[in-house]
Amino acid sequence: MAADLLTPYARLPRAYRDRTVLHSTVDAFGRAHWLLRTARGGDDLYDAVVVTVEDGRSEETHLHSVRARFPRLDALPDGGFVVADARRRTGDGGGDGARDGEDDEQVQVFDALGRPSWGFPVGDAIEHLLTDPEGRVWVGYFDEGTCGDDPLSFPGVRCWSSTGAPVWTYEPLPGVGWLVDCYALNVARSAAWAYPYTDFPLIEVREGRPPLVRSTPVRGARGFAVHGDRVVFFGGYDESRSRLVDCRLTDDSIEVVTEGRLLRPDGGEPGRSRVVSRGPRLYVQEEPFTDWAVYDIG
């Protein structure tokens, strides 16, 4: 089985290596970001710093009064950031419960100076949170959200404006029905694609068009890259964790062209990792989550 190698992409500067990495991502413009805790305040609030690396240069943005216990981070085109709590705190007596107004700030929007500007809820059990070049926030949920009692996360995939206005919500499509778990989400400049459990169709969303559904023979991938009429899936269950499946897009389906493996830059098998899918690029980050590598089909 042929193998391709990831290419080193971005590295957290050594000066920050002694801090806890709360989350890390690569944004719609190719900039890598790390969210690091700096200090704890009162009432479970804490301060944090976002370290941004672009073309080998790094800069800091200090965030004040962060609420998220299980943070998901991404950048906005105006230099600000969104930080979401993957688990929504509700005031219904279950879980931790929410203090007055806390649930309204599940997603916090920070300006370019790191000041919290406003917040809004998006639903429980966030698996993926990706912003697009327009600043919209795309969210894919795992099964505790889609099968739980939170109406915001029940659809499985949603899109919000950066001010919290609903932009797009998945509704059952012919041959797909309701989604159980959004395994992978790819957000690019002009489109977004979702890859949900259990039948793993590829759902393409473009503004002004009905969603397009393609059946796939690929199960359990953790990320995918899309370019033209080509889609490449990465990962799978058990021994397939480094699997790479190169496919061709047709009008209503996906045809496998070849299979291989995607390995670390040093040729080793990737271990536990995060995957971010952005158009033609797959970004992969292994523990301890200080380095990003990339696979680009563009």
Long-range contacts (C-beta under 8 A, 24 or more apart in sequence): 1-259, 1-260, 1-261, 2-258, 2-260, 2-261, 3-260, 3-261, 3-262, 3-263, 3-267, 4-244, 4-260, 4-261, 4-262, 4-263, 4-295, 5-262, 5-263, 5-264, 5-265, 5-267, 6-262, 6-263, 6-264, 6-265, 6-270, 6-284, 6-293, 6-294, 6-295, 7-265, 7-293, 7-294, 7-295, 7-296, 8-265, 8-291, 8-293, 9-283, 9-291, 9-292, 9-293, 9-294, 10-53, 10-54, 10-291, 10-292, 11-53, 11-290, 11-291, 11-292, 12-51, 12-53, 12-290, 12-291, 13-51, 13-53, 13-58, 16-51, 17-290, 21-288, 21-289, 21-290, 22-48, 22-71, 22-73, 23-71, 23-72, 23-73, 24-73, 24-274, 24-285, 24-289, 24-292, 25-72, 25-73, 25-74, 25-130, 25-274, 25-276, 26-276, 26-278, 26-281, 26-283, 26-292, 27-74, 27-75, 27-131, 28-75, 28-77, 28-130, 28-131, 28-132, 28-133, 28-187, 28-188, 28-189, 28-278, 29-75, 29-77, 29-133, 30-54, 30-278, 30-281, 31-75, 32-283, 32-292, 33-73, 33-74, 33-75, 33-81, 34-289, 34-290, 35-63, 35-71, 35-73, 35-83, 38-62, 41-65, 43-99, 44-69, 48-83, 50-81, 50-114, 61-110, 61-112, 61-113, 61-114, 62-114, 63-110, 63-114, 63-116, 64-114, 64-115, 64-116, 65-116, 66-108, 66-116, 67-102, 67-105, 67-108, 67-119, 68-106, 68-108, 72-126, 72-128, 72-129, 73-129, 74-129, 74-130, 74-131, 74-137, 75-131, 76-109, 76-131, 76-135, 76-162, 77-133, 77-134, 77-135, 78-111, 78-112, 78-135, 79-111, 79-112, 80-109, 80-110, 80-111, 80-112, 80-117, 81-109, 81-110, 81-114, 82-107, 82-108, 82-109, 82-110, 82-129, 82-131, 82-137, 82-162, 83-107, 83-108, 83-110, 84-108, 84-122, 84-126, 84-129, 84-137, 84-139, 85-126, 86-125, 86-126, 86-127, 87-124, 87-125, 87-126, 88-121, 88-122, 88-123, 88-124, 88-125, 88-150, 88-152, 88-153, 90-124, 90-150, 107-137, 107-160, 107-164, 109-162, 109-163, 118-163, 118-164, 119-164, 120-160, 120-163, 120-164, 121-152, 121-164, 122-152, 122-153, 122-158, 122-160, 122-164, 123-150, 123-151, 123-152, 123-153, 123-154, 123-158, 124-148, 124-150, 124-152, 124-153, 125-150, 125-153, 126-153, 127-181, 127-182, 127-183, 127-185, 128-182, 128-184, 128-185, 130-185, 130-187, 130-276, 130-278, 131-162, 131-187, 132-187, 132-188, 132-189, 132-192, 133-189, 135-161, 135-162, 136-160, 136-161, 136-162, 136-167, 137-161, 137-162, 138-185, 138-187, 138-192, 140-182, 140-184, 140-185, 140-194, 140-196, 141-181, 141-182, 142-181, 142-182, 143-180, 143-181, 143-197, 146-178, 146-179, 146-180, 146-181, 147-180, 155-179, 156-180, 156-181, 156-182, 156-194, 156-196, 157-182, 157-185, 157-194, 157-196, 157-203, 159-192, 159-205, 168-205, 170-194, 170-203, 170-211, 173-203, 173-211, 173-213, 174-213, 175-201, 175-213, 175-215, 176-201, 176-203, 176-213, 183-220, 183-221, 183-222, 184-221, 184-222, 184-223, 184-224, 184-275, 184-277, 185-277, 186-223, 186-224, 186-225, 186-226, 186-277, 186-278, 186-279, 187-277, 187-278, 188-226, 188-278, 188-279, 188-280, 189-279, 191-226, 193-224, 193-226, 193-277, 195-221, 195-224, 195-233, 202-231, 202-254, 213-252, 214-249, 214-250, 214-252, 214-253, 214-254, 215-252, 215-253, 215-254, 216-247, 216-253, 216-254, 217-254, 217-256, 218-245, 218-247, 218-254, 218-256, 221-245, 222-275, 223-275, 223-276, 223-277, 223-282, 223-284, 224-277, 224-282, 225-277, 225-279, 225-280, 225-281, 225-282, 225-295, 225-296, 225-297, 226-279, 226-280, 227-279, 227-280, 227-297, 227-298, 230-297, 232-282, 232-295, 232-297, 234-262, 234-275, 234-282, 234-284, 234-295, 235-275, 241-269, 241-270, 242-269, 242-270, 262-295, 264-293, 265-293
